[in-house]
Amino acid sequence: MPVTLLHSLPALSQTRFTAEKTRVACDPPSDAAHGLGTLYIDEQRVVFFSTEASCGFSIDYPTIVIHAVSRSADPVGAHLYCQLDGPFPGYAKAGGDSDEEDEEEQFAELRFIPEDEQLLDDMFKAMSDCAALNPDDGGSDSGSDLDDLCVGDYQDESAVQTIEEFNSSAFITSPDQLSSLTPKGRETLAHLESIIVESTEQTNGYNDEGRFDDAE
Amino acid sequence: MLFYSFFKTQVGQHVTVELKNDLAIQGVLESVDQFLNFKLKDIKVVDEERYPHMLSVKNCFVRGSVVRYVQLSPPTVDTALLQDAARREAQSTQQMQQAKPNVAPPVA
């Protein structure tokens, strides 16, 4: 459940940041997300809870598309801005003017306004760190081949093919083709090989996975 | 990993990040991590009318899994370096498959 409404404060074990007396505002408005409460930025999720009202909500990190610091130029005051990948639960489409903007109500925007503006940078950093701790599950995001390409799967051939398609004749894709290089080309290649250190390290890291093969 | 390395070379450059929800953000790439989460600064939302709350946002963190495209500035892209990196990756993949013929190729 990406956004869960709460009626009691859940047990939080790895909270990176706590901001008391924080106001929350949701657009489109939701009864479940307004008023004053405490924001907990936990390693597992973001929780907002008001002890007085005995209600709040928690959000999983994959649901938060963007988070950002919005400075005082905004009328609600400086705040932490979060854009969600879908609507906020409890939002009713009963509003009179919601029809024409139907398509634009697909996402919710949350704003957390701390009492002390100085906290914002730390809140942002905590949320960034926690977001990085919670990458999407491989299977949950069907439209995302970007994940498949980039998260650990760096031998995916489609990555190479995509580049190849631009101009297949200009790319050398196998060692056999190296012999067709001009002397000048070989020089350039030698130079490039001497300056690309990073990708070599990463390749070695990957090949290391085979080191356990001998153990059996 | 090629993409991660590549985007690291783009840190400090102007990019436009286009999200799967059609939001497009122009800004300077501040950092990128292995999940291709982007931190941008000095941002400007292309369609400001649709996202009025983002008007006063200067820095943001974009989740890598929601990015559809990243528009780059052509002069900042070293295509020769990219060609070589792509070739190396293809080569190492090939060697790996030769070395371990019993390992199934990755599911594309």
Interface residues (C-beta under 8 A of the other chain):
Chain A: D27 Y61 P62 I64 V65 I66 H67 A68 V69 S70 R71 S72 A73 D74 Y81 Q83 D85 E104 Q106 F107 E109 R111 F124 M127 S128 A131 A132 P135 D136 D141 G143 S144 L146 D147 L149 C150 V151 G152 D153 Y154 Q155 D156 E157 S158 A159 V160 I163 A170 F171 I172 T173 S174 P175 T188 L189 L192 E193 I195 I196 E198 S199 T200 Q202 T203 Y206 N207 G210 D213
Chain B: M1 L2 F3 Y4 S5 L19 K20 N21 L23 I25 D33 Q34 F35 L36 N37 K39 I43 R50 Y51 H53 M54 L55 S56 V57 K58 N59 C60 F61 V62 R63 G64 S65 V66 V67 R68 A80 L81 L82 Q83 D84 A85 A86 R87 R88 E89 A90 Q91 S92 T93 Q94 M96 A99 K100 P105 P106 A108
